[in-house]
Amino acid sequence: MKRGSHDCQSRLPDNTALKQQQLPAYRLQLTATKILSGFFITGVFCLGAGVILLLSAKNIKEVEINYTEKCSDCAKLRENTANFDKECTCSIPFYLPEAMKGDVYMFYKLYGFYQNLYQYVLSRSNSQLMGIDIKDVSNCAPFKNSHNGIPIAPCGAIANSIFNDTIVLSYNLNSSMSIKVPMLRSGISWWTDKYVKFWNPGSQNLSSAFAGTAKPPSWPKPVYELDEEDPENNGFINEDFIVWMRTAAFPTFKKLYRRLSRIQHFTEGLPAGSYSFGITYNFPVTKFQGEKSVVLSTLTWSGGSSLFLGLAYTVTGALTWLAFFAMMAIHLRLKERKTLFHQE
């Protein structure tokens, strides 16, 4: 049976500019001048941004104190897991030659600690950390349950290996008198982590909310007692805990530990002079040939003291300019050859 002309016409697209593909279109026509101008402008921008970022990073003042060997007695004590309940402290004096003005931040830095291992990264329970189900330990192997079969909170390898050294900075007014530098433990985590990814169970009493769970085997106290000074900084929303749970991509990394409270003698930052770190040594690193440091640093609008971003922009700009000059030389040579050909 043959189709009628009416059926064929009903299948035709509407007679509009869009459906008939008659809309005006712009065909980009790249000339040598446009391409060379684009490469030149891109090179100028990248080089300029790179130089500005490098100068900004150079203005940052930073002091790093590696205390792995300086606290060697404590390190040897921590190599034996039977000594986990024995406290060990050490004091590390140092001199600050120049004042660190403005906001000052204290970091801990670890060398040779691989937080990027696949099984390590997956060993956590997001539903538990959000306070939805604190007994959900399905993805937390090998730290799911205690030896009594009780669910661990917080569970997983990341939480169990939390950095737990205590670091106190003191300023020596003279040879016989020193004062503790006021440091804040709040405002050190990302906003999205603090208020979106980590929530305590819905209860006024945290000890009751975590009833029926056990602390991680490497922790000296349960999660609801992490901060004895600030009750609002306990449980899964403890900022030291939140900072540690954001895993690092490289085996050498630093994480924010404290920030300077600019009061009393420290309204303008840290003055030059004699200081000391009082460290309660808990986190073992010598077993995996690692090291740890304390870092005092200022920050600028571009971030920390890393030169990577500035160098990346500078190298990109230099390569773009190299390509620009190479293409310009080729273009001029071809243009000259074309001119000679027409003259002949």
C-alpha positions in Angstrom: 0.0 0.0 0.0 1.5 3.3 -1.1 1.7 6.2 1.3 -0.3 9.3 0.5 1.3 12.7 -0.2 -0.5 13.9 3.0 1.4 11.4 5.1 4.8 12.4 3.6 4.1 16.1 4.2 3.2 15.5 7.8 6.7 14.1 8.5 8.4 17.2 7.1 9.9 19.5 9.7 8.3 22.8 10.3 9.3 25.6 8.0 11.2 27.6 10.6 14.8 28.9 10.5 15.8 26.6 13.4 14.4 23.3 12.0 15.3 24.2 8.4 18.9 24.9 9.7 18.8 28.4 8.3 20.0 30.3 11.4 22.8 32.7 10.9 26.1 31.1 11.9 29.6 32.5 12.6 32.5 30.7 11.1 35.7 31.4 13.0 38.4 32.3 10.6 41.8 32.1 12.3 44.5 34.1 10.7 48.2 34.0 11.6 47.9 37.4 13.2 45.0 36.3 15.5 46.8 33.1 16.5 50.1 34.8 17.2 48.3 37.6 19.2 46.5 34.9 21.3 49.8 33.1 22.1 51.5 36.4 23.0 48.7 37.6 25.3 48.5 34.2 27.0 52.2 34.2 27.5 52.2 37.7 29.1 49.3 36.7 31.4 50.9 33.5 32.6 54.4 35.0 33.1 52.9 38.0 35.0 50.8 35.7 37.2 53.7 33.4 37.8 56.0 36.3 38.9 53.4 37.7 41.2 52.7 34.3 42.8 56.4 33.7 43.3 57.0 37.1 44.9 54.0 36.5 47.2 55.3 33.1 48.3 58.7 34.6 48.9 57.2 37.1 51.3 55.9 34.4 53.6 58.0 33.8 56.8 58.2 30.2 57.8 60.1 28.2 60.6 60.2 24.4 60.6 61.5 22.4 63.6 62.0 18.7 63.0 61.7 17.0 66.4 62.0 13.3 65.3 65.7 13.1 66.5 65.4 15.8 69.1 62.8 13.7 71.0 64.6 10.4 70.3 64.0 9.0 73.8 60.3 9.4 73.4 60.5 8.0 69.9 62.1 4.8 71.2 59.5 4.6 73.9 56.7 4.7 71.4 58.2 2.0 69.2 56.9 -0.5 71.8 53.1 -0.6 71.8 53.1 -1.8 75.4 54.1 1.7 76.4 51.0 3.4 74.9 49.8 4.6 78.3 53.2 6.1 79.4 53.4 9.8 78.8 56.6 11.2 77.3 57.4 14.9 76.9 60.3 16.9 75.5 61.2 20.6 75.1 62.8 22.1 72.0 64.2 25.6 72.3 64.6 27.8 69.2 65.2 31.4 68.2 63.1 33.5 65.9 65.4 36.0 64.3 62.6 38.1 62.7 59.1 38.9 63.9 56.3 37.1 62.2 53.7 39.8 61.8 50.0 39.3 61.1 48.2 36.0 61.4 50.5 33.1 62.3 49.6 29.5 61.9 51.0 26.3 63.4 51.2 23.1 61.4 52.4 19.6 62.0 54.3 18.1 59.1 54.8 14.4 58.5 57.3 12.7 56.2 56.8 9.3 54.7 53.2 8.8 55.9 51.1 7.5 53.0 47.5 8.7 53.5 46.8 8.0 49.8 46.7 4.2 49.9 43.5 2.9 48.4 42.3 0.7 51.2 43.3 3.3 53.8 41.3 6.0 52.1 38.2 3.8 51.9 38.4 2.7 55.5 35.8 5.0 57.0 32.0 5.3 57.4 30.5 8.5 56.0 27.0 7.7 57.4 28.6 7.3 60.8 30.6 10.6 60.5 27.4 12.4 59.5 25.7 11.1 62.7 23.1 9.1 60.7 24.1 5.7 62.0 27.0 5.6 64.4 27.0 1.8 64.4 27.5 1.5 60.6 31.0 0.1 60.3 30.5 -1.9 57.1 33.3 -0.1 55.2 35.8 0.3 58.1 37.9 -2.9 57.9 40.2 -3.7 59.7 39.0 -1.3 62.5 35.3 -2.2 62.5 34.7 -3.7 66.0 36.6 -4.0 69.2 37.8 -7.3 70.6 34.5 -7.6 72.3 32.6 -7.2 69.1 31.4 -3.6 69.9 31.2 -1.2 66.9 34.1 1.4 66.9 33.2 5.1 66.7 34.8 6.6 64.7 35.7 3.5 62.8 38.3 2.9 60.1 42.1 3.1 59.6 42.1 6.9 59.0 40.5 7.7 62.4 42.5 5.1 64.2 45.8 6.7 63.0 45.0 10.2 64.0 47.9 12.6 64.8 47.8 12.9 68.6 50.9 14.8 69.7 50.3 17.8 71.9 52.3 20.9 71.0 52.6 24.0 73.2 54.5 27.1 72.1 56.1 29.2 74.8 57.7 32.7 74.6 60.8 33.2 76.8 60.6 36.7 78.2 64.0 36.2 79.9 66.2 33.3 81.0 64.0 32.5 84.0 60.5 33.5 82.8 58.3 32.3 79.9 54.7 32.6 78.9 52.5 30.3 76.9 51.6 31.7 73.5 47.8 31.7 73.2 46.7 29.5 70.3 43.2 28.8 69.0 42.1 25.3 68.1 38.9 26.6 66.4 38.6 27.8 62.8 41.3 25.3 61.5 39.0 23.1 59.4 37.2 23.7 56.1 33.7 25.1 56.4 32.1 22.4 54.3 33.8 19.7 56.5 32.7 21.3 59.7 29.1 22.0 58.8 28.2 19.6 56.0 30.3 16.4 56.2 30.7 15.9 59.9 27.8 15.8 62.4 27.3 14.5 65.9 24.4 12.2 66.7 21.3 14.0 67.6 21.6 14.1 71.3 22.5 16.8 73.9 24.6 14.3 75.9 27.4 13.0 73.7 28.3 10.2 76.1 24.8 8.9 75.9 24.7 9.4 72.1 27.9 7.2 71.7 26.6 4.6 74.1 27.1 1.1 72.7 30.3 2.0 70.8 34.0 1.6 71.6 36.9 4.0 71.0 39.5 3.3 68.3 42.2 0.9 69.6 45.0 3.6 69.3 43.0 6.3 71.1 43.6 7.0 74.8 40.1 8.4 75.2 36.7 8.3 73.4 35.7 10.7 70.7 33.3 12.7 73.0 36.2 13.6 75.3 38.7 14.9 72.7 38.5 18.5 73.9 38.2 18.9 77.7 38.4 22.8 77.5 35.6 23.3 74.9 32.6 21.0 75.1 31.4 22.3 71.7 34.5 20.9 70.1 33.9 17.2 70.9 32.6 14.2 69.0 32.8 14.0 65.2 32.9 17.8 64.9 36.2 18.1 66.8 38.4 20.2 64.4 41.6 18.3 64.9 39.8 15.1 64.0 38.2 16.8 61.0 41.5 18.1 59.7 43.1 14.6 60.0 40.2 12.9 58.2 40.9 15.0 55.0 43.5 12.7 53.6 46.7 14.0 51.9 47.7 13.2 48.3 51.4 12.9 49.0 53.5 11.1 51.6 55.0 14.4 52.8 52.3 16.8 54.0 51.4 19.3 56.6 48.1 20.0 58.3 46.9 23.0 60.3 47.1 22.4 64.0 46.6 25.8 65.7 46.3 29.5 64.8 47.7 32.4 66.9 45.3 34.3 69.1 46.4 37.9 68.8 46.1 39.1 72.3 48.4 40.5 75.1 52.0 40.4 73.9 51.0 39.0 70.5 48.6 41.6 69.0 50.8 42.1 66.0 52.0 38.5 65.6 55.0 36.7 67.0 57.9 39.0 68.0 61.5 38.0 67.4 63.1 36.3 70.4 63.6 33.0 72.1 60.8 30.4 72.0 60.4 26.7 72.9 58.0 23.9 71.9 56.7 21.7 74.7 55.8 18.4 73.0 53.9 15.5 74.4 55.1 12.7 72.1 52.4 10.2 71.2 52.5 9.7 67.4 55.1 7.0 66.4 57.0 7.6 63.1 60.3 5.7 63.5 58.7 2.3 62.8 58.1 3.3 59.1 61.2 5.5 58.8 59.1 8.7 58.9 59.8 12.1 60.4 57.6 14.8 61.9 58.0 18.6 62.3 56.3 21.7 63.7 55.9 24.5 61.2 55.1 28.2 62.1 54.1 30.2 59.1 52.4 33.3 57.9 50.0 33.3 55.0 49.3 35.7 52.1 46.4 36.2 49.8 47.8 33.4 47.5 48.1 30.9 50.3 51.1 29.2 51.8 54.8 29.1 50.9 54.5 26.5 48.1 56.2 27.7 44.9 54.4 25.1 42.7 51.6 27.4 41.4 54.0 30.3 40.6 56.5 28.0 38.9 53.7 26.3 36.9 52.4 29.7 35.6 56.0 30.8 34.8 56.9 27.7 32.9 53.6 27.8 31.0 54.1 31.4 30.1 57.7 30.7 28.9 56.6 27.8 26.8 53.8 29.8 25.3 56.2 32.6 24.4 58.6 30.1 22.9 55.9 28.7 20.7 54.9 32.3 19.8 58.4 33.2 18.6 58.8 29.8 16.8 55.5 30.3 14.9 56.3 33.9 14.1 59.6 32.9 12.6 58.0 30.2 10.5 55.2 32.6 9.4 57.7 35.4 8.4 59.8 32.9 6.5 56.9 31.5 4.6 55.6 35.0 3.9 59.0 36.1 2.6 59.2 33.0 0.4 55.8 33.6 -1.0 56.7 37.2 -1.8 59.9 36.1 -3.7 57.8 33.5 -5.6 55.3 36.2 -6.8 58.2 38.5 -7.8 59.7 35.8 -10.1 
